């Protein structure tokens, strides 16, 4: 009896110390999909990675048990396959299970159903915060035969979760989170870590997944949309996300919304581009169009350029078959040839006015001819109400040119148009347009003299370049920070622009201008500085680094992976192989020069330059002791 009392007291004392913070030093984190998209009520799938991140204050984890649930989503599977945990697993114990939200009959093991509704009765196994919630549990001991632990001081992937969510109308969010007391086939599971045979209680994290509704509209003959890639092929019918679709299914052409997620270093600037597409689902052929595309959202997201170059609307002059004589008429048009056959452009002697608008643009007041038809400045006759002009000398050519004559604020400082005050001698501002609005306008006619039109299928007609700042977030994904959509009324150099596709001289039947948009989000990469060549991260460069790389890549079973794979890539070619060990040994013992691609070689600390480009190499760097804090 006495021994039982002492044991119970010891356990209670340990649990109390843990609850007060004893042994803290581990975070349970989640990475994976940031956005899932589909039509309303679609069930879509994604994945999340469970990450165990130690702070390096004590030994590595020998084992762990985790318990998770999801809000507005369902965890449909959990496994350690392909994870760091599987790579280190050696004769230990592991079990991973999903846990139901429905009540389970303890005798039959069957879900208990409500006969009146046909639905299951809520209240599945579990306790505490997990009562009535579905989720998943996983318990792992890396080895029962020897001491095997996860790396000390670097994050490790310990489970992969399959997640399903139903896209709500208008979009929404789902959350995957760690929560104690979900229950699989055994007892309720708490989130704990085992270190040196002792229990540690980690900090529990979560991950938000943005659920974006994709709207389809097939009521009209034609659609508009966006894609990340250039599209032009009569057989290349694609939806707004740039995914090739079955040519026989025109409904795939009617997607109205999509998303673009870019990766970049936290706090850094990421650049990219999207194309605006006209999608002709039937037999109409667009001769021209005007677009008013508004940018909404984060002020750190900006448009940097807009052009028709590199699109179907790019200039590509038509010539007679001789390649010299311009193609001038509809009769000769069928036999005409393009100036550059490799150029996808169809524009030939048409009209193009494309540009980013000026926010809060000031429109200068132009002096008008008075009712009596006499120019008050020159005394010449003029048409009442027309804009008055002045002859000026062109500073480049010296020729006389006509320019608008602007209204000047008089000496009394009273604005002759608004009646407000103005500075004498300044040009009077007639109005301010594009008030607090950002975006672009584009008006294109493919040809003014020839019957040039777009072909069937999807045609990219405009390229929009942008840049945005990635928020600090330690690798966490962010939701949409800015969106582009078709909104009438933006003003470039002329009048307010409406969204129209012109077919046979008339406005074509495009019914998804109010739906089509593309939204942008960013994911912060954990880009860490490191010492190239220092494969084992021991703050020294010697023969051990070459051996460490060889053991990892060629030993069977493989040796431990470096915490910073980039550091093992001694020649900076994006691949870790025998060449990297040879480069390290040659530099150490034969004074061989380093390859010109090998940046930040030991002892310098720097990031891999490729990590901040749009095409980083596949190597990771989870930690680098020598460069911590840099």
Protein Blocks (a to p, Z undefined) as FASTA:
>chain_A
ZZmmmmmmmmmmmmmmmmnogaiabacddedjfbdcddehiacddddddddddehlaccd
fbdcdddddehiacfbdcfehiaklmmgghiacddddddfbdcdfklopacddfknopac
ehiecehjlgoiacddddddfbfkbccdddehiacdfbdcdddddddehiaaddddddeh
iacfbccddddddeehiacdddddddddddddddddfkbmbdcdddfbdcddfklccdfk
opacdfklmklmmccbdcddddddehiacddddddddddfblbdcfbdcdddddedjfkb
ccfbdcfehiakbccddddfkomaccfbfklmmmpccfblmlmbfbehiacddddddehi
acdddddddfkopafknopacdehiacddddddfklopacdddddddddfkopafknopa
cdehiacdfbdchihiacddddddfbfkbccdcdehjddfbdcddddddddeehpacddf
bdcdddehiacklccddddddeehiacddfklmmgccdddddddddddddehilnonopa
cfklmmmmmmmmmpccdddddfblmlmmmnonopacfklmmmmmmmmmnopacdfklghi
afbdcddfklmccbdcfbdcfbcfklgoZZ
